[in-house]
């Protein structure tokens, strides 16, 4: 039976230590990602509830008052029922939406941007336009307030139909 030398055992232990440190670092990174995801989800819910524009102190106070009622199981059941109904309704609205893009001639005020997000749109920094699955008529009405141009995105050819203030027009063709 061959005996391992002290140097070999120390080397093996060092490798095990390094492997454990790597696993620990991966666990910490995964926990950090999970926490970040939860924070983003919470922020999204605050935005969906229409509270995103509240002053920081007012929002924090509202959340503290919710926290004090969080021990009441009846209240939590009521919140769950109301929240589930609202999320189901939003999901049904999203399913009924169509792909749209919206462009504006000038930068938009923050409250107006919040209304666009509420309509189901998001800002695309790369293409510098608003996009998403949304109700066409509602978005045309909303976009008209800031002279926006709504474009229906067609799945097949990438071309779209534009609308300025609710009047659709075909995109120019290249001949």
C-alpha positions, 0 to 999 in steps of 0.5 A, spaced: 500 500 500 503 506 497 503 512 502 501 519 500 506 524 501 505 530 506 506 534 500 501 530 496 496 531 501 497 538 502 496 539 495 489 535 495 487 539 501 488 546 498 484 543 491 478 542 496 479 548 499 479 552 493 473 548 490 469 550 497 471 557 496 469 557 489 462 553 491 461 559 496 462 564 491 457 561 487 452 561 492 453 568 494 452 570 487 446 566 486 443 569 493 445 576 490 441 575 484 435 572 487 435 578 492 436 583 486 430 579 482 425 580 488 427 587 489 425 588 481 419 585 482 417 589 488 419 595 484 414 593 478 409 591 483 409 598 486 409 601 479 403 597 477 399 599 483 401 607 480 405 608 486 411 610 483 410 617 482 409 618 490 414 622 494 420 617 497 417 619 504 410 618 502 411 611 499 415 609 505 410 611 510 405 607 506 409 601 505 410 601 513 403 602 514 402 595 510 407 592 514 403 593 520 397 590 517 401 584 514 400 580 521 392 579 519 391 573 515 384 576 513 387 582 511 392 578 507 387 573 504 383 580 502 390 583 499 391 576 495 384 576 492 384 583 490 392 582 487 390 576 483 384 579 480 388 585 478 394 581 475 389 576 471 386 582 468 392 585 466 394 578 463 388 578 459 389 585 457 396 583 455 394 577 451 389 581 447 394 587 445 398 587 439 405 589 438 406 596 437 411 601 437 410 609 439 415 614 437 415 622 440 418 628 437 421 630 444 423 627 450 417 626 455 415 628 462 416 622 467 408 622 469 407 621 462 412 615 461 409 612 467 402 612 463 405 609 457 408 603 462 401 602 465 398 601 458 403 596 457 409 599 453 416 599 455 422 604 453 427 601 448 434 605 449 437 602 443 431 603 438 429 610 442 422 608 442 416 605 446 414 598 444 410 593 447 403 589 447 398 593 448 391 596 446 391 599 439 386 604 440 388 606 447 395 607 445 393 612 439 389 616 444 395 616 449 400 618 444 396 623 441 397 627 447 404 628 446 404 628 438 406 621 438 406 616 432 403 609 433 406 603 429 403 596 428 408 591 428 406 586 423 410 579 424 411 577 417 415 582 414 417 587 419 414 593 416 408 596 420 402 601 419 403 608 422 398 612 425 398 619 427 393 621 431 389 615 430 389 615 422 393 609 419 397 610 413 401 605 410 408 605 410 412 608 404 414 602 399 421 602 396 420 601 388 
